Amino acid sequence: MERREEHYSNYFVQSPSSVFHDPETEFQSPSHSDSVPLVLVRINESPRYSNFLKYSENNCVYEDNDDEKRLMPLRRLNSGWWIVLQILWRFLFSFGVALLVFYIATQPPRPDISIRIGRFNQFLLEEGVDSHGVSTVFLTCNCSTKVIVDNKSYVFGLHIHPPSIKYFFGPLNFAKAQGTKLYASSHESTTFRLYIGTKNQAMYGAGRQMEDMLQSRAGLPLILRINLISDFRVVWSIINPTYHHNVECLLFLSYNKKHKQATVVRKKCRLVS
């Protein structure tokens, strides 16, 4: 008695849009979701079709025609760029973490800035006539100021932008100067000398008042303002802590008859910010 193998057929549901499109059915049906025709496609099951789904999910599709039967590989996306992006992202992340750890381990403290008023080499008030024929008092002065920078960092040097220096008599700014770039070495206290002066500056009404105060016992009050900006360049400009130093000094000048020049009799400096 012969044993007969029975082969059963499997049925899969296929979307109707890929098989046919019936305009009359579309208009007669109130909703696509209410009545969707099912199309059954038959795939004969046999051992050679057993890996159909597996190949389809991976990289091959089995094509069954009467004339030709073959495996067709699916196109895969090029993964080379994806690998490059992964490597680049991990490198940047690791580099950022390393910079953060390096900055925390070597974080420089805020530098200390102090000011010392030097002597006035010249402070002269003279009467004269300006270019318009107006009688006024002209001021010629020249003085020096010491800026002491205490850099407490053991690793990094301190870069100081060109400082701004101004002298005021009340609200009147009669002298100003712009210094040069400065550099304070690591773990050192460095002294810089700054100069400021003016020549034949017309003072008009303020000139006579300054002359009277200079001859008085109280002295002539002047205000010195110095603005400094410093920074540490830890890793180029990626990590660049910046500090602003605004110093204001109040000093009193008195005329010394013995030496025939103005000298500083009292002074007081404070850090504004």
Secondary structure as UniProt FT lines:
FT   STRAND          9..14
FT   HELIX           16..18
FT   HELIX           23..28
FT   TURN            32..34
FT   STRAND          39..44
FT   HELIX           47..49
FT   TURN            50..51
FT   HELIX           52..57
FT   TURN            58..59
FT   STRAND          60..64
FT   STRAND          69..73
FT   HELIX           80..105
FT   STRAND          112..129
FT   TURN            131..132
FT   STRAND          135..151
FT   STRAND          158..160
FT   STRAND          164..169
FT   TURN            170..171
FT   STRAND          172..178
FT   STRAND          182..184
FT   TURN            186..187
FT   STRAND          188..202
FT   HELIX           205..215
FT   STRAND          220..232
FT   TURN            236..238
FT   STRAND          242..256
FT   TURN            257..260
FT   STRAND          261..271
//
